[in-house]
Amino acid sequence: MKPDYETVIVGAGFSGIGAAIKLDKAGLGDYLVIEAGDGPGGTWYWNTYPGIAVDIPSFSYQFSFEKSPDWTRTYAPGNELKAYAEHCVDTYGLRPKIRFNTKVLGAAFDDDEALWHVEVDSGRTVTARFLVNACGVLITPNLPDIDGVDSFAGVTMHTARWDHQQDLTGKRVAIIGTGASAVQVIPEIAPIVEQLSVFQRTPIWCFPKPDVPLSPTARRMMRLPGGNTVQRLLSQAYVELTFTLPAQYFTVNPMAKNMSKVGEAYLRKQVHDPELREKLTPRYAVGCKRPGFHNTYLSTYNRDNVELVTEPIDKITGSGVATVDGETRDVDVLILATGFRVMDADDMPTFPLTGSGGRSWREHWDKHRLQAYEGVSVPGFPNFFTVFGPYGYVGSSYFALIETQTHHIVRCLKQARRTRARRVEVTQEANDRYFAEMMRKRHRQIFWQDSCQLANSYYFDKNGDAPLRPTTTLEAMWRSRRFPLDDYAFTS
């Protein structure tokens, strides 16, 4: 049976955009991108809350082959990242191959036909030889398991689904969570609200952010031949030195062990009240949980109209938030800054997946723990590849991950074309070998230090694993170009 498309890519965020560009460059242009939103951008399409911005330098947060000369700051705001996604889609002619406003409801592999049947919400089924999951991980809101959260009579919104029609001026606002999104939202809304109550379960390490407007000279440099390449290399080195190496090589990296002192010093400088400072001080090592980078988040707690609440929440009432000490804070607006469902088998991908022989993706991972060969492929799920899989991401620029994993995928698809293979599946032996290597190397990571048990971090899945690749960015890139193709079975 001839499929509708050789390849279906799910998601038109930067992962899907990068995969589509790579396929076109490889001469594999018979594909369709399916996107639930009405525009590209993924994370930067869905997340539009006040103050949203990237937390690594703009020069690293872009494709190496499409470096933008239009960044206005060292850390690009969300609207510029959304515009960059639109630019990439139009520059590479992808728009006609993207089906917007279409949600994938499920996908099942047909062993007889060696095809994927992809069910979409329009009621039709799209068939494809190969299926690429390019769903991002900062997409599906994580709703808190708090009694009465649905009973609040005022306005409720999650940071990932911000309602811009709501004017917070003069309102009493409660925000639940102090993760990366809250770090950006809180300083933006504090000056305009009457009262802001911040409910904190676990404090976050926050560091200063070298976020400055790019001068006319710096912007001119981005347009010179090689200018933006130099800026990108310097930026990549900064990202690698400040996260990847400290997190992945914590036990052998003395710099990593001093990061807590840097964070404590910054906290002392920013927050005046010693008691408040104590509440904002994390009890876990830097890196156990995604840190925040902001220049005014901590100092915002010095404001008279901002209250930090560390008493656990008992329930949400019709008028406010009640804590276990018996106190209730009446509010007009409830903001859920409770993050995303990240290391969850139900959201990688965001739709039910049935592999060879009726095998369930979720049940497979429930039984065998989160694992994937080079973070891309899983035995029993032929012709299926994922950009963000377990033990694929090293923690540096997400664009480095996209380019690394799409290179891996394209190598497999080109080999399938050369051998006229209808079925491509990673071998169990190769998968087991890679997973054993990840387990053998992970002791160097920050995540296995005792204090990380206090972090309440989404890096950890329900099995207690932190499925990040314990290597450098360069090693991951090298392996995507050198892994043995014999680790896959190509069946014609």
N, C-alpha and C positions, 0 to 999 in steps of 0.2 A: 504494500500500500504506500502510495506517495503521500507524505505528510503535507499539511498546509504550509509549513515553514520548516526549514532545516533546523533552526534554533529558535526557541522562545526565551526571551530574557524577561524576568519579572522584576519590575522596579525601574523607574527613570530618575533615581537619584544619581549621585556621582558614580556609584558602582555600576549601574546599568548603562550610564553614558560612556564610561570607560570601556566596558565590555563591548558595547556596540561599535565604538571607534576601532578597537582592536580587531574585531571581526571583519570590518570593512577593509582595514589595512592588510589583513591576511587573505583577502579575496573570498571571504566567507559571508557574503552580504545577504544571503537568504535568511533573514531573521525578522522577528517582530518583538518589540518591547511593549509590555503591558504595564500600565501605570494607573493606580487608583485615583490619584489627584488629577486636577485639570491643567497641571503644568509640571515641568521638570524641577528637580532640586532635592527631592527626598526630605531629609532632615530640615533643609533650609526652605522647603515649601511648607511643611507642616508647623514648624516652630517659628513663631513671629512675635514672641513676647517682648516687652520693653527691655532694651539693653542687650538683646541677643547678639553674640559675636563669637568668632572662633577663638579657641584658647591656645592655639599654637600660631606662630607667625604666618602671615598671609603668603609669604614667599614659599613656604612648605606646603600650604594647603591649596594646592593646585596641581594639575598634571604637568609632568616634566616636559612634555611635548607641546604644551599650550600654556605658556607662562603669560599671565596677564600684566599689562603695563598700566592698569587702571586702578590698582589698589590705592585708597586714600590714606590708610593707616597701616601701621605695622601689624595690627590684628584686625582683620576685616570685619565690619558689621554684617549682620545677617542679610540685609538687602543687597549688599555687594556680592555675597556668595550666591544668592538666588540669581542675580543678574549674570554671574559667571556661568552658572548652569545653563541659562538661556543662550548665552553666547556660544558655549560649546555645542549645544544642540543645533544651532543654526549654522555655525561655522563648518561643521562636519556633515551637514545635510541629514540629520537624524529625524527631524520632526515628522516626515511622511511615514517613518517606520515605527512611530510610537502611537499606541492606542491609549489615549487618555480617558479618564473617567470610567475606567474598567477595573474591576476588582477580581482577582483570582480567588475562587472559592475552594479549589482543591486540584490536585494533579495525581494521576495514576499511570503507572507504566504497564503497557501491554506486552507481555513476553512474546506472543506469537508474531506481532507486527514489529516488535522492537521500537515502539513509539510511545511518546508521552501524550496522554489525553488531558488537556488543561481546561478545566471548567471555569467559566467566567460568569459574572453576575448578570450578563445580558441573556443568559439561558443557553448560549451556544458553547460548543466544545471546540477548542483549537488543538490540532495535532502537531507534534514536532518530533523530529528525531532526537534532538538534544534540548535539555532544559537547564537554564542557568538562573540560580537564585541570586538576585542582586538586591534583595530587600535589605534595607539598613537595619541597624539595631537601636537607633535613637528615634524610633517612629511610634511604636505602640505604647501609649501611656500606661504607667503602672498605677492603678487606682488603689488607694490605701484600704486596708482591711480594718476599718473603724466603724463601730456600731453607730448607725444613724447617719452615715455620710450622705445617704440619698434623701434624707428628710429635711435638710436645711432649707428654710423658706426664702433665703436671700439668693444672691447670685453665686453660683459655683462654677469655677473654670479651672482646667488643668493648664499648666504652662505650655504644654504641647498643643493646645487647642485654644489659644488666646482669643477672647472676644473683644475686638477693638471698638465695638459699639458701646462698651461699658466705660463710663467716666468715673475714675476712682477719686477724683478731687473731693476732699472733705469727707470721705467715707471712712468707716471703721472696717479695717481689713485684717483678716487672719491669713497667714500663709503657713502651710504645713510642709516642712522639709527644709533642709539647709544644704542641699547638694549643689551641683554645678549650675543648674538653672536658677535656683534661688539666689545664689551668689551674684548673678547678673540682674535679676529682677528687683531684689530688695532695695539697692541703692537708687534705682530709677523711680520707684513709686513712693518711697519714704517721704520725700519733700512735699508731696501733694496730698497725701491722705491725712485724715484727722488723727487716726491712731493705727499703728501697725503692730500686731502681735505675731511674733515669729515662734512657731512651735518646733523645737529642735529635739530630735531623738539622739543623733550622733553628731558631734561637731566635726567640722571639715577643716583640714589644713588649708590655709589661704596664704598666698605669696603675692608680692607686688608684680604687676604686669607692665612690662616695658612697652606700653601701648601709646604711641605718639602719632600725630599726623605726619605723613610723609612730605618732606619739604619739596619745593619745585625741583631742586637739584637731584634729590633721590628719585623723583618720578621721571626726570629726564634720563637718568641712568638706566631705568628699566626699559627705555626705548632704544638704548644703544646696543649694537651687536655684542652679545656676551654679557651685557650689564646685568640683566635679570638672572642669568645663569650663575654669576658670582654671588648675587644676593641669595639665590636659592641654596647654593652649596653652604654658605655661611649659616643660613637658617636651619638647614638639615643637621649640620654639626651641632648647633645649639640644642635642637630637639633631642638628638641622640644622647647628648651629654647630660641633659637635665631630666630625662625620663627613662629612655630605653636602657641605658647602661646602669643607672642606679637601681631600677626596678628588677631588671633581668639578671644583674650580677651583683646583687646586694651584698652577699657574703664576702666578696673579694674586692669591693669598691669602697674605700674609706670615705669618699665624698658623700656617699649615700647616707652613712650613719650620722653625718653632721647636719643633714637637712632639717631635722627637728629643731635644732638650735636656731637655725635661720628663721624658721616659722615662729618660734617663741619670741624671738627678738622683734619680729615684725608685729606680732600681736601686742607686745608691750608698748610699742611705739604708737599703735593705732587706737587702742582702747584704754580709756582713763581709769575706769573703776576696776580695782583688783578682783572683786568678787565676780563681776561680769566677765572679766578676762579669764578667770578660772573656769567658768562655765563654757567658754569658747575654746578651751584648750583640749585638743584631742588626746586620747590615752593610747593611741596606736601609732606605729611608725609611719613616717611619710611614705606614701606609695601603696599602702594596703588598700586604700580607697582613692578614687580619682580626686586629686586636689583641686582647689579653686585658685584662680588667678584674677585678682581685681585690686584696684587701687583705693576704692572707697567702701568696699563691703564691710570690713571690720569697723571702720570709723563711723559707719551709719548707726551702730548701736550706742553711740554717744548722744544721739538725738533724744530729746525729751518725749517725743511721740512714738518711739520705738521700744518695744518690750520683748525681751528674750524669755521664752517660757520653756523650761526644761522638765517640768512635771509631766509625766505621761498623760496622754489624752485618754479620757474614759469613754466619751461618746460625743457625737455631734447632735445638738438639739435643733429645734426649729429656728432658734434665734442666735445660736453661737456654738462655742466649743467649751465643753466641760472637761476638766482635768481630774485626776484621781484624788486630789486634795480637797475636792468639793467645790472648787471655784469655777464659775462659768463666765466666759468673756463674750459679751454680746457683740456681734459684728454684722456688717451689711454685706460684705463680700468674702467668700471663702476661696482661696487660691490653693490648689493642690500642686505643690512643687515636688512631687513624689517620684520623679524620674520615669524610667522606661523598663519594660520587661526585656532584659538583655540576655543573660545566660539561661535561656529557657527554651526547651525543645519545641514548645508550641509557637515560638516566634522566630525560629531559625530553620525554615522560612516561616512566614506569617500565615501560611495556609496548610491544610492537611496534605500529607504526601504519602503515597502508597507505592512501594517499590516492587521489585521482582517477586513473584509468588504471593502477592498480596501483603507483603511486609510493611508494617506501619513504621514510619520514621520516628514518631514519638515513642512508641513502644520499644523500638530498637535502641534508642538512646537511653531510655529508662532502664533497660536491661544491661547495656554495655557501657554506660557513662558517655558523656560527651566526648567524641573523638572523630577525627577525619584525617585522612592521609594528606599531609602538607596543608591541612586546613581547607581542602578543596573537595575531596571525594570520599564516599562511604561505601564499603562493600554491600552488595545487595540492592544498590540503587544505581543501576547502569544508566549511562547517558545523562547523568545528573551531576552538576557542578555548582558549588556555592562560593561566593566571593568572601563572605565573612563566616568562616567555619571555625570550629574549635582547633586551637593550636595553630592558627594561621597568622594572627595579628601580634606584632611585637610591642605595640603601644606607641609607635612614633606617628608620623603623619598617616592619616587614613588613605591619602592618595598613594603613598608608597605601598600600602596593602593592596589597593585596587590594581595598580600596575603589576605588582608581583603575581597576584592570583590570576589575573586575566591572561598574563603571559603563559602561565601553567595551563590554563584552560585551552588557549589557542593552540599550544603544542599538541594537546590531545586531539583536538578537532582536525588539525592538519594531518596528523598521523592516521586518523580514521579515514580521511579522504584518500590519502595515499594508498592505504590498504583496502579501500572499499568496505570498511567495517560498518556494519549496521548497529553494532553493540559495543560499547566501551565501558569497562568496569575495572575499578582498582581491585587488585588481588587481596585476599585476606592476609596473606603473608606480608605484603608490603604495608598494609594498614597496621598490622600488629607490630611490625618492626619500628614504624614511625612512632606509634603510641608508646612503645617501650622506651624509645629514645627520649621522648618528652618527659616521661616519668623519671628517667635516670638523671636528667639535667635540671629538673625544676627545683631541686634543693637550694640552688643559688639565688632563687627569686626572693624578693621581699615578702611575697605572700605567705611564705611558710615560717615567718617569724611569729613567736607566740603572741605578740601584741595585736596581730591582725585579726585575732578572734573577736576583738572589740570593735572592729571597723564597720560592721554591717554593710559590706561592700558588694556592689553588683558584679564585681569580678568573679565572685564565687558562685558556683551553681549549687543545686540542692544536695549534691553528693560531697560538697566541700572542696571540689576541684576549682582551680582558677585556670581555665583553658586558654591561656595566652602563651604564645610561642617563646620559649626561653633562649632566644638568640638575638643577634643584632639585625638591623634592617638590611645591611649589606649581605649577610649570610642568607637571609630569606630570599633576597633578590637572586643571588647566585644559584640557590637550590631550584628556583623556579625555572631556571635555564639549563640545569644539569641533572634533574632527577631522571632516573632511567625510565624510558618509555615502556620497558619490559615490566614495570610495576603495574601496568594495566594489561588487561586481556582485550585484544581487538578481535572481534568475531565477525566474520563476513559470511 
